[in-house]
């Protein structure tokens, strides 16, 4: 008797220079994976259809390009959430 709850969250463009920045009516889809030189864990890439560009999971994070692993990014995000 347990029914699965179907919940869908809309993706939005995190690029502040994009004309479709954070607009929920813009279509953003998954667009493959990539790896970095710091760790070989696959990371999701996304495509903004309104702005015709690709974005990554961590590109617009304040931790971008600091050389950390994905596990370090997750730890910092969890710690920052605890401060609120």
C-alpha positions as CSV (number, residue, x, y, z in Angstrom):
1,X,0.0,0.0,0.0
2,X,3.0,2.3,-0.1
3,X,2.9,4.6,-3.1
4,X,6.0,6.4,-4.3
5,X,5.8,10.1,-4.1
6,X,6.8,11.6,-7.4
7,X,8.6,14.9,-6.8
8,X,10.3,16.8,-9.5
9,X,12.5,19.9,-8.9
10,X,13.1,22.3,-11.7
11,X,16.7,23.1,-12.7
12,X,17.6,26.7,-13.3
13,X,20.6,28.5,-14.7
14,X,23.1,29.5,-12.0
15,X,25.1,31.8,-14.3
16,X,24.4,35.5,-13.3
17,X,25.5,36.7,-16.8
18,X,22.9,34.6,-18.5
19,X,19.6,36.3,-19.7
20,X,17.8,33.3,-18.2
21,X,19.5,33.4,-14.8
22,X,17.4,31.6,-12.2
23,X,14.3,31.6,-14.4
24,X,12.1,28.6,-13.7
25,X,10.5,28.7,-17.1
26,X,13.9,28.1,-18.8
27,X,14.8,24.6,-19.8
28,X,17.9,23.2,-18.2
29,X,18.8,19.5,-18.9
30,X,21.6,17.1,-18.0
31,X,24.3,17.1,-20.6
32,X,26.8,14.4,-19.8
33,X,29.6,14.1,-17.3
34,X,33.2,15.3,-16.8
35,X,36.1,14.6,-14.5
36,X,38.7,16.9,-13.0
37,X,42.4,16.5,-12.5
38,X,41.9,16.5,-8.7
39,X,39.7,13.5,-8.5
40,X,38.3,11.1,-11.0
41,X,34.7,11.1,-9.7
42,X,32.2,11.9,-12.4
43,X,30.5,15.3,-12.1
44,X,27.2,16.2,-13.8
45,X,27.2,18.8,-16.6
46,X,24.1,20.8,-17.5
47,X,22.9,22.7,-20.6
48,X,20.9,25.9,-20.4
49,X,18.7,26.0,-23.5
50,X,17.7,29.7,-23.1
51,X,21.3,30.9,-22.9
52,X,22.7,28.2,-25.2
53,X,25.6,27.3,-22.8
54,X,26.8,24.6,-20.5
55,X,27.3,24.8,-16.8
56,X,28.8,22.3,-14.3
57,X,27.8,21.3,-10.8
58,X,30.5,23.4,-9.1
59,X,31.2,26.2,-11.6
60,X,29.3,28.9,-9.8
61,X,30.2,27.8,-6.3
62,X,32.5,30.0,-4.2
63,X,34.8,27.0,-4.0
64,X,35.3,26.8,-7.8
65,X,38.9,26.4,-9.0
66,X,40.3,26.1,-5.5
67,X,41.6,22.6,-6.2
68,X,39.5,20.6,-3.7
69,X,38.0,17.3,-4.2
70,X,34.2,16.8,-4.5
71,X,34.2,15.3,-1.0
72,X,35.7,18.5,0.3
73,X,33.1,20.6,-1.5
74,X,30.4,18.5,0.1
75,X,31.9,18.8,3.6
76,X,32.2,22.6,3.4
77,X,28.6,22.8,2.1
78,X,27.3,20.8,5.0
79,X,29.3,22.8,7.5
80,X,28.0,26.1,6.0
81,X,24.5,24.8,6.3
82,X,25.0,24.1,10.0
83,X,25.9,27.7,10.7
84,X,22.4,29.0,9.9
